[in-house]
Amino acid sequence: MAKEHSFDIVSEVNSQEVDNAIGQAMKDITNRYDFKGSKSSIERTSDELITIISDDEYKLESVIDILQMKFIKRGLSQKSMEFGKIERASGGTVRQVVTLVSGLSAERAKKVSKLIRDSGLKVKAQIQNEQVRVTAKNIDDLQTVIQELKQQDLDFPVEFVNMR
């Protein structure tokens, strides 16, 4: 019997890199002239929540831009951030909560699985918890699947792990 090759499709956020991006963004904010005397801050309130506080909506947008640039430099996907609505906070400031999305929901896993089936390649896609396992007899088919998924404009980040 021929050997089966496989890999997993997941959607994960590297927690340490997120912390590094937040630290670098805060360092930039404290050093920038346009933020002197500002109450701007970025704080990680839980594993999947980041709270951004600033004086007004204009400065809040600037803080978000800085954070997004640090995410890019650290190799984190912009698609892993879901922004909540802007709220009024104490002391005349504004606050926005960012949710870090990790794990493939059932709906997203089905979408990935359907894209793989529609490719016409001889591969099997199997949904397992918050990931999709792709198996095939030919490793070239698996690499083609990876390339096709990278070309798709998905609204969530995907990573390819456990290549066997």
ABEGO torsion letter per residue (X at the ends): XBBBBBBBBBBBBBAAAAAAAAAAAAAAAAABAAABGBABBBBBABAABBBBBBABAAAAAAAAAAAAAAAAAAGBBAAABBBBBBBBBBGGBBBBBBBBBBEBBAAAAAAAAAAAAAAGBBBBBBBBEABBBBBBABAAAAAAAAAAAAABBBABBBBBBGBX
